[in-house]
């Protein structure tokens, strides 16, 4: 057994936020012991009741937490991790990553992507299907999942919606589900045919798996990755207007309402789109929405400073949009924070702005950006942040993680919410981030997946 002792335990599932010990055995959480008492499982209840007038398990644990039995911990547990001063939270879950494997491994591969995830506190990631070849067959899916099993974290994958991302012919979605796909997406390429989207949603609903949609209508875009507005005017280009996103979000919210499918609106960036998701939810649609840390913290102005490092699809929008995204996160319209981790080589990002590929990496800065810009500024409590970064992503995909409770997976992140650090180096192969050199608060000290330590900051004891 492993004891994580004296940390600030944040469980978004129950709302508990307080000092507690967490006991792990194999790949499960077996006990959560609050400072003021015991969160009891069946075995603890039985032991306490059978103790009669003698000192029961709850009293013994309370005494130990008070410090009278700490010296015995080393004899009882295989490992004792001192979490005093740290937040102990469910391992983060990212519903939107690109590991570029197979086919584009000069950018990233499953192993380096998983290492970046572990460094960032993530224990579960959902890989997108836009690899080379696309994940539109069981054979390619099997490769991703088998490589993922070698990494130490949970690497899951979506299958493609359409064959070779052509947007015309459905993949064998049932076979992909049987092969282990947890959902479906053509992320990176919008689905332009509304009738095809309806057919895809109907099949996803029948299979009871989510379908995730990239919402940018190319009909309205001249240069992707840069918002159509004041900055694009300064650059002498047209860019990508919010209309491109808004039009498809409106369409797909209504198709979701019609079909009953569980739909994830990916990397939402427009305030208008947030309002449409809010309306769709009020009408009863099973629409979820995700937002990236970069859309929450940067605006179109960043392109003038960071050039292609601030280019992404959909683009960074206006300050008004950013504020509406934060409001949507606060009121529950936006369910999840997802990184859209999109590695590219240095050479690719060095191209002229309109020619450089869109996307930035995000796994290793996501938590710190959220702590710095959302928690420290009073937009979200720590429990709400963990809901957005762990519990809700797990719920979307029907996963058992995202909570710190007896019987839950032993997937945890320990971090110091007060520790400031400068973004400098990455475990990812890529370094395409506009946040390099920034000073952030919230440092991951340890990531535990399946009861095993998969990342540890070397200056942390325990």
Rosetta blueprint (number, residue, H / E / L):
1 X L
2 X E
3 X E
4 X E
5 X E
6 X E
7 X E
8 X E
9 X E
10 X E
11 X E
12 X L
13 X L
14 X L
15 X L
16 X E
17 X E
18 X E
19 X E
20 X E
21 X E
22 X E
23 X E
24 X E
25 X E
26 X L
27 X L
28 X E
29 X E
30 X E
31 X E
32 X E
33 X E
34 X E
35 X L
36 X L
37 X L
38 X L
39 X E
40 X L
41 X L
42 X H
43 X H
44 X H
45 X H
46 X H
47 X H
48 X H
49 X H
50 X H
51 X H
52 X L
53 X L
54 X L
55 X L
56 X L
57 X H
58 X H
59 X H
60 X H
61 X H
62 X H
63 X H
64 X H
65 X H
66 X H
67 X L
68 X L
69 X L
70 X H
71 X H
72 X H
73 X H
74 X H
75 X H
76 X H
77 X L
78 X L
79 X E
80 X E
81 X E
82 X E
83 X L
84 X L
85 X L
86 X L
87 X E
88 X E
89 X E
90 X E
91 X L
92 X E
93 X E
94 X E
95 X E
96 X E
97 X E
98 X E
99 X L
100 X L
101 X L
102 X L
103 X L
104 X L
105 X L
106 X L
107 X L
108 X L
109 X L
110 X H
111 X H
112 X H
113 X H
114 X H
115 X H
116 X H
117 X H
118 X H
119 X H
120 X L
121 X L
122 X E
123 X E
124 X E
125 X E
126 X E
127 X E
128 X L
129 X L
130 X L
131 X L
132 X L
133 X L
134 X L
135 X L
136 X L
137 X L
138 X H
139 X H
140 X H
141 X H
142 X H
143 X H
144 X H
145 X H
146 X H
147 X H
148 X H
149 X L
150 X L
151 X L
152 X L
153 X L
154 X E
155 X E
156 X E
157 X E
158 X L
159 X E
160 X L
161 X L
162 X E
163 X H
164 X H
165 X H
166 X L
167 X L
168 X L
169 X L
170 X E
171 X L
172 X L
173 X H
174 X H
175 X H
176 X H
177 X H
178 X H
179 X L
180 X L
181 X L
182 X L
183 X E
184 X E
185 X E
186 X L
187 X L
188 X L
189 X L
190 X L
191 X L
192 X L
193 X L
194 X H
195 X H
196 X H
197 X H
198 X H
199 X H
200 X H
201 X H
202 X H
203 X H
204 X H
205 X H
206 X H
207 X H
208 X L
209 X L
210 X E
211 X E
212 X E
213 X E
214 X L
215 X L
216 X L
217 X L
218 X H
219 X H
220 X H
221 X E
222 X L
223 X L
224 X L
225 X L
226 X L
227 X E
228 X L
229 X L
230 X H
231 X H
232 X H
233 X H
234 X H
235 X H
236 X L
237 X L
238 X L
239 X L
240 X E
241 X L
242 X H
243 X H
244 X H
245 X H
246 X H
247 X H
248 X H
249 X H
250 X H
251 X H
252 X H
253 X H
254 X H
255 X H
256 X H
257 X H
258 X H
259 X H
260 X L
261 X L
262 X L
263 X E
264 X E
265 X E
266 X L
267 X L
268 X L
269 X L
270 X L
271 X H
272 X H
273 X H
274 X H
275 X H
276 X H
277 X H
278 X H
279 X H
280 X H
281 X H
282 X H
283 X H
284 X L
285 X L
286 X L
287 X E
288 X E
289 X E
290 X E
291 X E
292 X L
293 X H
294 X H
295 X H
296 X H
297 X H
298 X L
299 X L
300 X L
301 X L
302 X H
303 X H
304 X H
305 X H
306 X H
307 X H
308 X H
309 X H
310 X H
311 X L
312 X L
313 X L
314 X L
315 X L
316 X L
317 X L
318 X L
319 X H
320 X H
321 X H
322 X H
323 X H
324 X H
325 X H
326 X H
327 X H
328 X H
329 X H
330 X H
331 X H
332 X L
333 X L
334 X L
335 X L
336 X E
337 X E
338 X L
339 X L
340 X L
341 X E
342 X E
343 X L
344 X L
345 X L
346 X H
347 X H
348 X H
349 X H
350 X L
351 X L
352 X L
353 X L
354 X L
355 X L
356 X L
357 X L
358 X L
359 X L
360 X L
361 X L
362 X L
363 X L
364 X L
365 X L
366 X H
367 X H
368 X H
369 X H
370 X H
371 X H
372 X H
373 X H
374 X H
375 X H
376 X L
377 X L
378 X L
379 X L
380 X L
381 X L
382 X H
383 X H
384 X H
385 X H
386 X H
387 X H
388 X H
389 X H
390 X H
391 X H
392 X H
393 X H
394 X H
395 X H
396 X H
397 X L
398 X L
399 X L
400 X L
401 X L
402 X L
403 X L
404 X L
405 X L
406 X L
407 X L
408 X L
409 X E
410 X L
411 X L
412 X E
413 X E
414 X E
415 X E
416 X E
417 X E
418 X E
419 X E
420 X E
421 X E
422 X E
423 X L
424 X L
425 X L
426 X L
427 X L
428 X L
429 X L
430 X L
431 X L
432 X L
433 X L
434 X L
435 X L
436 X L
437 X L
438 X L
439 X E
440 X E
441 X E
442 X E
443 X E
444 X E
445 X E
446 X E
447 X E
448 X E
449 X E
450 X L
451 X L
452 X E
453 X E
454 X E
455 X E
456 X E
457 X L
458 X L
459 X L
460 X L
461 X L
462 X L
